[in-house]
């Protein structure tokens, strides 16, 4: 049997490893979280009228802010963002709560 102190120590180690992994993933992102959250807000408002199943709105957002589409779009695709509504649904689900 494992003591409660040992269980707590193991949980803390696992939590620390998960946090380090997440921090490494954020550091490797081609877009700052602040820009990503702004993209989510933009898409949330713009998709009020529906999605044309392209990345038209996402690409326009990146262009307007001078962000590198060539690096960001493939990353979004890899995160499940194949079109504007999928960026909002899938990518926001994964990264929307990150600060």
N, C-alpha and C positions, 0 to 999 in steps of 0.2 A: 504494500500500500504506500501511496505517496502522501506525504504530509501536506497540509494546506499551504504551508509556506513554500514548499517546492512547487506545488501547482501554480501558485501566484507568480513565482519566479519564472516558470515556463511560459505562462501567459504573457508576462511582460516581455520576455525575449521574443516571442512570436509577434507581438504587437510592434515591437521595435523593428524587427525585420520587415514586416509589412509596410511600415512607415518609410523605411529607407528605400524599399523597392518603389513605392509610390513617388518619393522625392526624385529618384533616378529617372522615372518615367516622365515626370514633369520637366526635369532638366533637359531631356532629350526631345521634347515637343518642339515642332517648328513654329509654333505660335504661342505668344504669352497668354497665360490664363485670362488676363484682363481683356485682351482682344477676343479670345474665344468666347468669354461671357458676353461681350458686346455683340458678337456675331449671333449668339443665341437670342439675345433680346431683339436684334434686328429681324431675324427670321421669324420669331414669334409674332411680331407685328405684321411683317410683310406676308406671311403665309395665311393671314386671315381670309384671303380670297382663294386659297388653294395652292397646290403645288403642280408645276408642269413637269415634274419628275426629271428635272435637270439640276445642275448646280448654278444656274443663272444668277440667283440672288446672292449666293455665297461668293461667287467669282466677282460680282459687282461690288460687294462689301470689301473684299480683299483689295481690289483695284483702287477703290476710293480711299483706302487707308494706306496705300503703298506697301501692302504686305506681299511677300513672295508667294504667289499662287503656285509656282512650280514645286515648292517644298511643302506647302500646306495642303493642297488638294489631294495628293497621294496619301498623306497621313490621314486626312478625313475619310477617304475611301477605305483605308485599312481599319478605321474605327467603326465602319458600318454606315458611313455617310455617303451613300451613292447618289443622293439628290438632296435638295434643300430640306424637305420634310424629314428625311432620314438623318441628316445632320442634327436637326432639332430633336428628333426622337432618340436616336441611338447614341450620338456623340454627347449630347447634353446629359443623357442618363449616366454615362460613364464619367464625365468631367464637369458637369454643371455644379456640383456641390463642392468642388475644390476651390480653395482660396489662395 
